[in-house]
Amino acid sequence: MQWNRGLTLLEVMVTVTMLTIVTYLTASAFPIVRQNEALTHATQQLTSSLRAAQIQALDEQRHPDCLERVGSSPRDQKRCSDLGIMLQGSDIITFADIHDNNQFDSEDFRVQTGKLAKPVSVVSPVSLLVEATPPNVILYVDGNPLGAGTDTTVILKAITLRSRERTISLSISAYGVVKR
């Protein structure tokens, strides 16, 4: 008996069909994976920015350019150590609250400006300010103190090229702990 070592047309068609299905499923999942990675990275950016503001406020670290902008009295210079972050669109702004209103305004000193991971943005703008008189820390949300045992919510959203939207809610405690 002689065996034919080739493949039949049916076997080739079944194999090509299976590869097409697997490729389609993999390609359609790729944007979702990218969204998840971007949202995770943006969460890490928010967490590290808030943590850096807390540390600098507790250590009363003051940016030299901020000190030049305010007066020379200890009270004026303390305003440079009340640090916060403003989340607006895809911008993340670290600022010193030199106007003592416990939230970001256009006249405050911008310590650093950056962007959240693409394509992530904040659903509604929020200002988080850390006011520290060591060892006490008060977290202000949009100018209002966040009481102990309460949380505020920040919603991040990512949109893919196909206009698929995914949002996550981040809960921030009065102590600045960010939870997903």
Backbone torsions as a table, in degrees:
resi	resn	phi	psi	omega
1	MET	NA	136.2	-176.2
2	GLN	-108.7	129.9	-178.2
3	TRP	-98.0	138.3	175.6
4	ASN	-91.7	127.0	-173.9
5	ARG	-92.1	6.1	-179.0
6	GLY	-89.9	175.9	177.8
7	LEU	-103.9	147.9	176.9
8	THR	-81.4	161.8	178.6
9	LEU	-60.3	-37.7	179.2
10	LEU	-62.5	-43.6	178.9
11	GLU	-63.8	-40.1	178.8
12	VAL	-66.2	-43.9	-179.3
13	MET	-63.8	-42.0	178.5
14	VAL	-63.2	-43.1	-180.0
15	THR	-63.9	-46.3	179.7
16	VAL	-63.1	-41.3	178.3
17	THR	-62.4	-44.9	179.3
18	MET	-63.5	-42.5	178.3
19	LEU	-64.0	-38.2	177.9
20	THR	-63.5	-43.7	179.9
21	ILE	-64.4	-45.7	179.9
22	VAL	-62.9	-42.1	178.9
23	THR	-63.4	-43.4	179.4
24	TYR	-62.7	-45.6	-179.6
25	LEU	-63.9	-39.8	178.9
26	THR	-67.1	-45.0	-178.5
27	ALA	-65.9	-36.2	-179.9
28	SER	-73.0	-23.8	179.3
29	ALA	-83.8	-19.1	-175.4
30	PHE	-60.0	-45.3	178.0
31	PRO	-61.1	-34.8	179.8
32	ILE	-66.8	-40.5	177.7
33	VAL	-63.4	-42.4	178.9
34	ARG	-64.1	-40.0	177.0
35	GLN	-60.7	-46.6	-179.8
36	ASN	-60.3	-43.6	178.7
37	GLU	-63.8	-42.9	-179.9
38	ALA	-64.6	-42.1	178.9
39	LEU	-66.3	-38.8	176.9
40	THR	-64.1	-44.1	179.8
41	HIS	-64.7	-41.5	178.2
42	ALA	-63.9	-37.6	176.2
43	THR	-62.5	-42.2	177.8
44	GLN	-65.2	-38.6	177.3
45	GLN	-62.0	-46.3	179.2
46	LEU	-61.6	-45.8	-179.6
47	THR	-61.7	-47.0	-177.9
48	SER	-69.3	-35.8	177.4
49	SER	-65.6	-42.4	178.8
50	LEU	-66.4	-41.5	178.7
51	ARG	-63.3	-42.8	178.7
52	ALA	-62.7	-40.3	177.6
53	ALA	-63.7	-40.4	178.2
54	GLN	-62.9	-46.6	-178.0
55	ILE	-63.4	-45.6	-179.5
56	GLN	-65.5	-38.2	178.8
57	ALA	-66.8	-43.3	179.5
58	LEU	-66.2	-38.7	178.6
59	ASP	-80.3	-2.4	-177.1
60	GLU	52.9	40.8	175.3
61	GLN	-75.6	134.3	-176.9
62	ARG	-125.8	132.7	179.1
63	HIS	-70.1	130.9	-177.1
64	PRO	-56.9	-38.3	-180.0
65	ASP	-68.5	-30.7	176.8
66	CYS	-68.2	-41.5	179.9
67	LEU	-62.1	-35.1	177.5
68	GLU	-67.2	-30.9	-175.3
69	ARG	-78.2	-30.9	-179.6
70	VAL	-98.6	176.7	-180.0
71	GLY	-71.6	-178.6	-175.7
72	SER	-97.4	-3.6	-180.0
73	SER	-71.9	152.4	179.2
74	PRO	-56.9	-35.9	179.0
75	ARG	-65.8	-42.4	178.0
76	ASP	-63.6	-42.6	-177.6
77	GLN	-69.8	-28.7	177.0
78	LYS	-61.5	-32.6	-179.7
79	ARG	-60.3	-24.8	178.3
80	CYS	-75.7	-11.6	-180.0
81	SER	-100.9	-4.6	172.9
82	ASP	-85.0	100.0	-173.2
83	LEU	-107.2	151.4	178.2
84	GLY	-148.6	175.9	173.8
85	ILE	-128.1	140.8	177.2
86	MET	-113.3	125.3	177.6
87	LEU	-108.6	118.0	-177.6
88	GLN	-146.4	118.3	-175.4
89	GLY	61.9	-122.9	176.4
90	SER	-104.6	7.6	-179.7
91	ASP	-88.5	143.3	172.2
92	ILE	-128.6	113.3	-173.4
93	ILE	-113.9	124.0	172.4
94	THR	-93.5	130.5	-174.5
95	PHE	-139.0	158.3	171.8
96	ALA	-105.0	129.3	-175.2
97	ASP	-83.0	77.8	-175.4
98	ILE	-78.3	-12.0	178.0
99	HIS	-96.0	0.7	173.6
100	ASP	57.5	35.9	177.7
101	ASN	-107.8	8.0	174.3
102	ASN	63.2	23.2	174.0
103	GLN	-158.0	167.8	-177.2
104	PHE	-78.0	134.2	168.3
105	ASP	-137.5	170.0	-171.1
106	SER	-64.6	-21.3	-179.1
107	GLU	-89.1	-8.4	179.3
108	ASP	-67.2	157.1	-179.0
109	PHE	-80.5	122.8	177.7
110	ARG	-85.6	114.5	179.1
111	VAL	-79.2	-42.2	-176.6
112	GLN	-157.6	143.3	176.3
113	THR	-127.4	133.9	179.2
114	GLY	-145.1	-177.5	179.9
115	LYS	-120.3	144.4	171.6
116	LEU	-71.1	159.7	180.0
117	ALA	-57.4	135.9	178.6
118	LYS	-69.3	144.3	-4.7
119	PRO	-97.7	44.6	-173.7
120	VAL	-91.5	141.3	173.5
121	SER	-143.4	166.8	179.7
122	VAL	-92.7	134.0	-177.4
123	VAL	-65.3	-46.8	176.2
124	SER	-131.9	137.7	-177.7
125	PRO	-59.2	145.2	178.6
126	VAL	-145.4	140.9	177.6
127	SER	-113.6	123.4	178.8
128	LEU	-116.3	120.9	-177.8
129	LEU	-120.3	135.1	176.8
130	VAL	-105.4	115.4	176.2
131	GLU	-109.4	123.7	-174.7
132	ALA	-125.0	132.4	165.5
133	THR	-127.9	92.1	-170.4
134	PRO	-46.5	135.0	6.0
135	PRO	-91.8	7.6	-175.7
136	ASN	-88.7	142.6	177.0
137	VAL	-131.4	132.5	175.7
138	ILE	-117.7	130.7	176.2
139	LEU	-101.4	123.3	177.0
140	TYR	-103.3	137.0	176.0
141	VAL	-117.3	114.7	-177.9
142	ASP	51.3	41.0	175.2
143	GLY	89.8	-6.9	-178.4
144	ASN	-110.2	134.7	179.4
145	PRO	-66.9	139.9	177.1
146	LEU	-92.7	116.3	-176.5
147	GLY	-71.7	157.3	178.1
148	ALA	-59.5	137.8	178.9
149	GLY	83.8	0.0	177.9
150	THR	-111.9	157.8	-179.9
151	ASP	-126.3	159.8	169.6
152	THR	-121.3	158.3	-176.8
153	THR	-117.1	133.6	173.0
154	VAL	-117.4	129.0	-178.9
155	ILE	-108.2	123.2	175.9
156	LEU	-105.1	144.8	178.5
157	LYS	-133.4	147.2	176.5
158	ALA	-127.3	135.2	179.3
159	ILE	-122.1	131.1	178.5
160	THR	-89.9	177.1	179.9
161	LEU	-60.4	-31.4	-179.9
162	ARG	-87.2	17.2	178.6
163	SER	62.4	26.1	172.8
164	ARG	-82.2	129.1	-176.0
165	GLU	-111.1	139.0	175.5
166	ARG	-134.9	132.0	179.3
167	THR	-121.7	152.9	171.0
168	ILE	-132.8	149.4	177.0
169	SER	-106.1	128.6	176.0
170	LEU	-107.9	131.9	178.5
171	SER	-102.0	126.2	-179.9
172	ILE	-116.1	122.1	-178.2
173	SER	-81.1	170.2	179.1
174	ALA	-61.8	-18.7	179.5
175	TYR	-96.5	5.3	176.9
176	GLY	83.8	15.8	177.3
177	VAL	-83.0	125.2	-178.8
178	VAL	-98.0	125.8	178.2
179	LYS	-123.7	141.9	179.7
180	ARG	-93.3	NA	NA
